Amino acid sequence: MEIRNLKTFLRVAALQNFTKAAEELGYSQSNVSVQISQLEREVGFMLFDRIGKNVHLTSYGEALIPYAQRIVSS
Protein backbone atom coordinates (compact mmCIF):
# COMPACT_ATOMS: atom_id res chain seq x y z
CA MET A 1 0.00 0.00 0.00
CA GLU A 2 1.50 3.31 -1.05
CA ILE A 3 1.44 6.33 1.26
CA ARG A 4 0.83 8.49 -1.81
CA ASN A 5 -2.44 6.66 -2.49
CA LEU A 6 -3.55 7.12 1.11
CA LYS A 7 -2.78 10.85 0.96
CA THR A 8 -4.77 11.09 -2.25
CA PHE A 9 -7.63 9.15 -0.67
CA LEU A 10 -7.72 11.55 2.28
CA ARG A 11 -7.81 14.63 0.02
CA VAL A 12 -10.59 13.18 -2.15
CA ALA A 13 -12.51 12.21 1.01
CA ALA A 14 -12.13 15.72 2.46
CA LEU A 15 -13.08 17.51 -0.76
CA GLN A 16 -15.50 14.88 -2.12
CA ASN A 17 -14.16 15.74 -5.54
CA PHE A 18 -11.49 13.99 -7.62
CA THR A 19 -10.72 17.05 -9.76
CA LYS A 20 -10.26 19.44 -6.83
CA ALA A 21 -8.08 16.89 -5.03
CA ALA A 22 -5.97 16.50 -8.17
CA GLU A 23 -5.50 20.26 -8.43
CA GLU A 24 -4.46 20.55 -4.77
CA LEU A 25 -2.06 17.61 -5.01
CA GLY A 26 -0.58 18.62 -8.37
CA TYR A 27 -1.79 15.48 -10.17
CA SER A 28 -4.00 14.98 -13.19
CA GLN A 29 -7.56 13.90 -12.49
CA SER A 30 -6.89 10.59 -14.24
CA ASN A 31 -3.87 9.99 -11.98
CA VAL A 32 -6.07 10.49 -8.90
CA SER A 33 -8.62 8.04 -10.32
CA VAL A 34 -5.89 5.45 -10.90
CA GLN A 35 -4.53 5.87 -7.35
CA ILE A 36 -7.99 5.45 -5.82
CA SER A 37 -8.68 2.42 -8.02
CA GLN A 38 -5.37 0.86 -6.91
CA LEU A 39 -6.25 1.45 -3.27
CA GLU A 40 -9.74 0.00 -3.75
CA ARG A 41 -8.23 -3.13 -5.32
CA GLU A 42 -5.80 -3.47 -2.42
CA VAL A 43 -8.44 -3.18 0.30
CA GLY A 44 -11.02 -5.16 -1.68
CA PHE A 45 -13.83 -2.62 -1.31
CA MET A 46 -15.21 0.42 -3.08
CA LEU A 47 -14.22 3.47 -1.04
CA PHE A 48 -16.36 5.98 -2.93
CA ASP A 49 -19.78 5.97 -4.54
CA ARG A 50 -19.42 7.76 -7.85
CA ILE A 51 -22.62 9.19 -9.29
CA GLY A 52 -21.85 11.47 -12.20
CA LYS A 53 -19.51 14.13 -10.85
CA ASN A 54 -20.66 13.55 -7.27
CA VAL A 55 -18.40 11.48 -5.03
CA HIS A 56 -19.37 10.20 -1.59
CA LEU A 57 -17.55 7.93 0.82
CA THR A 58 -18.90 4.44 1.28
CA SER A 59 -19.03 2.98 4.78
CA TYR A 60 -15.72 1.25 3.95
CA GLY A 61 -14.22 4.60 2.96
CA GLU A 62 -15.41 6.14 6.23
CA ALA A 63 -13.85 3.27 8.17
CA LEU A 64 -10.51 3.66 6.36
CA ILE A 65 -10.07 7.36 7.21
CA PRO A 66 -8.68 7.02 10.77
CA TYR A 67 -6.28 4.26 9.69
CA ALA A 68 -5.10 6.28 6.68
CA GLN A 69 -4.61 9.35 8.85
CA ARG A 70 -2.49 7.38 11.32
CA ILE A 71 -0.33 5.89 8.59
CA VAL A 72 0.16 9.21 6.79
CA SER A 73 1.04 11.05 9.99
CA SER A 74 3.66 8.47 11.04
BAFIVEX-903384 format. One record per atom (N, C-alpha, C): atom name; x, y, z; residue in one letter. Coordinates in steps of 0.001 Angstrom, whole numbers, plus 500000, padded with zeros to 6 digits. Layout:
# residues N
+------+--------+--------+--------+------+
| atom |      x |      y |      z | rest |
+------+--------+--------+--------+------+
|   CA |      X |      Y |      Z |    a |
...
+------+--------+--------+--------+------+
***
This chain:
# residues 74
+------+--------+--------+--------+------+
| atom |      x |      y |      z | rest |
+------+--------+--------+--------+------+
|    N | 500855 | 498829 | 500000 |    m |
|   CA | 500000 | 500000 | 500000 |    m |
|    C | 500900 | 501233 | 500000 |    m |
|    N | 500663 | 502119 | 499084 |    e |
|   CA | 501497 | 503305 | 498954 |    e |
|    C | 500935 | 504466 | 499771 |    e |
|    N | 501828 | 505154 | 500473 |    i |
|   CA | 501443 | 506326 | 501265 |    i |
|    C | 500800 | 507377 | 500352 |    i |
|    N | 501355 | 507511 | 499153 |    r |
|   CA | 500828 | 508487 | 498188 |    r |
|    C | 499342 | 508237 | 497917 |    r |
|    N | 498964 | 506987 | 497770 |    n |
|   CA | 497561 | 506655 | 497507 |    n |
|    C | 496680 | 506992 | 498707 |    n |
|    N | 497210 | 506777 | 499909 |    l |
|   CA | 496446 | 507118 | 501113 |    l |
|    C | 496275 | 508626 | 501244 |    l |
|    N | 497321 | 509382 | 500931 |    k |
|   CA | 497219 | 510848 | 500963 |    k |
|    C | 496182 | 511331 | 499950 |    k |
|    N | 496204 | 510734 | 498781 |    t |
|   CA | 495226 | 511094 | 497751 |    t |
|    C | 493821 | 510741 | 498214 |    t |
|    N | 493671 | 509565 | 498794 |    f |
|   CA | 492374 | 509150 | 499333 |    f |
|    C | 491848 | 510167 | 500344 |    f |
|    N | 492707 | 510599 | 501252 |    l |
|   CA | 492279 | 511552 | 502284 |    l |
|    C | 491864 | 512895 | 501686 |    l |
|    N | 492565 | 513355 | 500648 |    r |
|   CA | 492186 | 514631 | 500021 |    r |
|    C | 490855 | 514484 | 499287 |    r |
|    N | 490678 | 513393 | 498554 |    v |
|   CA | 489407 | 513178 | 497854 |    v |
|    C | 488281 | 513069 | 498875 |    v |
|    N | 488513 | 512362 | 499965 |    a |
|   CA | 487493 | 512211 | 501013 |    a |
|    C | 487130 | 513565 | 501607 |    a |
|    N | 488126 | 514406 | 501858 |    a |
|   CA | 487874 | 515715 | 502456 |    a |
|    C | 487128 | 516642 | 501501 |    a |
|    N | 487501 | 516597 | 500235 |    l |
|   CA | 486920 | 517513 | 499244 |    l |
|    C | 485696 | 516927 | 498532 |    l |
|    N | 485556 | 515614 | 498598 |    q |
|   CA | 484505 | 514885 | 497882 |    q |
|    C | 484489 | 515250 | 496407 |    q |
|    N | 485712 | 515349 | 495857 |    n |
|   CA | 485841 | 515738 | 494457 |    n |
|    C | 487223 | 515313 | 493958 |    n |
|    N | 487247 | 514479 | 492927 |    f |
|   CA | 488507 | 513994 | 492378 |    f |
|    C | 489289 | 515121 | 491716 |    f |
|    N | 488613 | 515977 | 490970 |    t |
|   CA | 489281 | 517049 | 490237 |    t |
|    C | 489917 | 518058 | 491173 |    t |
|    N | 489190 | 518480 | 492207 |    k |
|   CA | 489744 | 519444 | 493167 |    k |
|    C | 490923 | 518843 | 493931 |    k |
|    N | 490816 | 517567 | 494290 |    a |
|   CA | 491922 | 516894 | 494966 |    a |
|    C | 493141 | 516845 | 494050 |    a |
|    N | 492926 | 516545 | 492789 |    a |
|   CA | 494033 | 516503 | 491830 |    a |
|    C | 494720 | 517860 | 491731 |    a |
|    N | 493929 | 518914 | 491661 |    e |
|   CA | 494497 | 520264 | 491569 |    e |
|    C | 495330 | 520580 | 492802 |    e |
|    N | 494817 | 520269 | 493979 |    e |
|   CA | 495539 | 520546 | 495229 |    e |
|    C | 496828 | 519743 | 495338 |    e |
|    N | 496786 | 518508 | 494858 |    l |
|   CA | 497940 | 517613 | 494990 |    l |
|    C | 498935 | 517741 | 493835 |    l |
|    N | 498542 | 518450 | 492790 |    g |
|   CA | 499422 | 518618 | 491629 |    g |
|    C | 499438 | 517415 | 490706 |    g |
|    N | 498346 | 516649 | 490704 |    y |
|   CA | 498212 | 515483 | 489833 |    y |
|    C | 497151 | 515766 | 488781 |    y |
|    N | 497123 | 514935 | 487750 |    s |
|   CA | 496004 | 514983 | 486808 |    s |
|    C | 494822 | 514259 | 487443 |    s |
|    N | 493633 | 514560 | 486976 |    q |
|   CA | 492440 | 513900 | 487513 |    q |
|    C | 492507 | 512401 | 487249 |    q |
|    N | 493025 | 512018 | 486089 |    s |
|   CA | 493112 | 510593 | 485765 |    s |
|    C | 494101 | 509880 | 486694 |    s |
|    N | 495170 | 510566 | 487095 |    n |
|   CA | 496130 | 509987 | 488024 |    n |
|    C | 495478 | 509732 | 489379 |    n |
|    N | 494656 | 510662 | 489837 |    v |
|   CA | 493928 | 510487 | 491101 |    v |
|    C | 492988 | 509288 | 490991 |    v |
|    N | 492293 | 509178 | 489882 |    s |
|   CA | 491384 | 508042 | 489680 |    s |
|    C | 492132 | 506718 | 489722 |    s |
|    N | 493304 | 506671 | 489103 |    v |
|   CA | 494114 | 505451 | 489102 |    v |
|    C | 494563 | 505115 | 490518 |    v |
|    N | 495015 | 506120 | 491273 |    q |
|   CA | 495470 | 505874 | 492647 |    q |
|    C | 494339 | 505337 | 493517 |    q |
|    N | 493155 | 505918 | 493378 |    i |
|   CA | 492012 | 505452 | 494178 |    i |
|    C | 491616 | 504042 | 493750 |    i |
|    N | 491635 | 503767 | 492464 |    s |
|   CA | 491321 | 502419 | 491985 |    s |
|    C | 492313 | 501396 | 492513 |    s |
|    N | 493606 | 501761 | 492538 |    q |
|   CA | 494629 | 500864 | 493089 |    q |
|    C | 494342 | 500573 | 494560 |    q |
|    N | 494031 | 501612 | 495298 |    l |
|   CA | 493747 | 501453 | 496727 |    l |
|    C | 492508 | 500583 | 496940 |    l |
|    N | 491479 | 500810 | 496138 |    e |
|   CA | 490257 | 500004 | 496245 |    e |
|    C | 490548 | 498535 | 495951 |    e |
|    N | 491391 | 498269 | 494965 |    r |
|   CA | 491765 | 496873 | 494678 |    r |
|    C | 492522 | 496258 | 495856 |    r |
|    N | 493408 | 497043 | 496454 |    e |
|   CA | 494198 | 496528 | 497575 |    e |
|    C | 493341 | 496203 | 498792 |    e |
|    N | 492384 | 497059 | 499109 |    v |
|   CA | 491558 | 496816 | 500296 |    v |
|    C | 490378 | 495895 | 499995 |    v |
|    N | 490046 | 495762 | 498716 |    g |
|   CA | 488982 | 494841 | 498319 |    g |
|    C | 487579 | 495410 | 498426 |    g |
|    N | 487477 | 496734 | 498554 |    f |
|   CA | 486172 | 497377 | 498686 |    f |
|    C | 486158 | 498689 | 497917 |    f |
|    N | 484969 | 499088 | 497505 |    m |
|   CA | 484791 | 500415 | 496924 |    m |
|    C | 484843 | 501417 | 498074 |    m |
|    N | 485644 | 502452 | 497917 |    l |
|   CA | 485784 | 503469 | 498962 |    l |
|    C | 484888 | 504668 | 498710 |    l |
|    N | 484490 | 504850 | 497451 |    f |
|   CA | 483640 | 505979 | 497072 |    f |
|    C | 482495 | 505497 | 496200 |    f |
|    N | 481331 | 506112 | 496402 |    d |
|   CA | 480220 | 505972 | 495461 |    d |
|    C | 480391 | 507100 | 494467 |    d |
|    N | 480413 | 506757 | 493200 |    r |
|   CA | 480582 | 507759 | 492153 |    r |
|    C | 479284 | 507838 | 491361 |    r |
|    N | 478629 | 508976 | 491442 |    i |
|   CA | 477380 | 509189 | 490709 |    i |
|    C | 477563 | 510472 | 489910 |    i |
|    N | 477850 | 510302 | 488625 |    g |
|   CA | 478152 | 511469 | 487801 |    g |
|    C | 479410 | 512127 | 488332 |    g |
|    N | 479340 | 513422 | 488592 |    k |
|   CA | 480487 | 514135 | 489150 |    k |
|    C | 480475 | 514138 | 490677 |    k |
|    N | 479434 | 513596 | 491267 |    n |
|   CA | 479336 | 513545 | 492726 |    n |
|    C | 480076 | 512329 | 493263 |    n |
|    N | 480819 | 512543 | 494336 |    v |
|   CA | 481601 | 511484 | 494971 |    v |
|    C | 481268 | 511493 | 496461 |    v |
|    N | 480931 | 510325 | 496991 |    h |
|   CA | 480626 | 510201 | 498412 |    h |
|    C | 481320 | 508970 | 498955 |    h |
|    N | 481816 | 509080 | 500180 |    l |
|   CA | 482451 | 507931 | 500820 |    l |
|    C | 481448 | 506820 | 501067 |    l |
|    N | 481890 | 505595 | 500866 |    t |
|   CA | 481096 | 504443 | 501284 |    t |
|    C | 481382 | 504215 | 502771 |    t |
|    N | 480689 | 503297 | 503377 |    s |
|   CA | 480971 | 502981 | 504781 |    s |
|    C | 482398 | 502444 | 504929 |    s |
|    N | 482900 | 501743 | 503916 |    y |
|   CA | 484275 | 501252 | 503946 |    y |
|    C | 485261 | 502416 | 503872 |    y |
|    N | 484941 | 503405 | 503053 |    g |
|   CA | 485781 | 504597 | 502964 |    g |
|    C | 485820 | 505345 | 504279 |    g |
|    N | 484662 | 505480 | 504909 |    e |
|   CA | 484590 | 506137 | 506226 |    e |
|    C | 485462 | 505401 | 507241 |    e |
|    N | 485392 | 504081 | 507209 |    a |
|   CA | 486153 | 503275 | 508169 |    a |
|    C | 487660 | 503370 | 507928 |    a |
|    N | 488068 | 503595 | 506684 |    l |
|   CA | 489491 | 503663 | 506363 |    l |
|    C | 490138 | 504974 | 506805 |    l |
|    N | 489366 | 506039 | 506917 |    i |
|   CA | 489928 | 507364 | 507209 |    i |
|    C | 490842 | 507379 | 508438 |    i |
|    N | 490414 | 506920 | 509610 |    p |
|   CA | 491324 | 507022 | 510767 |    p |
|    C | 492612 | 506207 | 510592 |    p |
|    N | 492532 | 505073 | 509932 |    y |
|   CA | 493722 | 504262 | 509693 |    y |
|    C | 494660 | 504981 | 508725 |    y |
|    N | 494097 | 505542 | 507656 |    a |
|   CA | 494903 | 506276 | 506679 |    a |
|    C | 495564 | 507484 | 507337 |    a |
|    N | 494837 | 508184 | 508180 |    q |
|   CA | 495394 | 509354 | 508851 |    q |
|    C | 496572 | 508956 | 509746 |    q |
|    N | 496433 | 507854 | 510459 |    r |
|   CA | 497511 | 507380 | 511323 |    r |
|    C | 498758 | 507010 | 510529 |    r |
|    N | 498537 | 506315 | 509423 |    i |
|   CA | 499668 | 505890 | 508589 |    i |
|    C | 500368 | 507090 | 507966 |    i |
|    N | 499590 | 508027 | 507453 |    v |
|   CA | 500156 | 509209 | 506794 |    v |
|    C | 500902 | 510091 | 507783 |    v |
|    N | 500404 | 510176 | 509012 |    s |
|   CA | 501040 | 511053 | 509990 |    s |
|    C | 502259 | 510429 | 510670 |    s |
|    N | 502513 | 509152 | 510416 |    s |
|   CA | 503661 | 508466 | 511044 |    s |
|    C | 504966 | 508916 | 510440 |    s |
+------+--------+--------+--------+------+
***
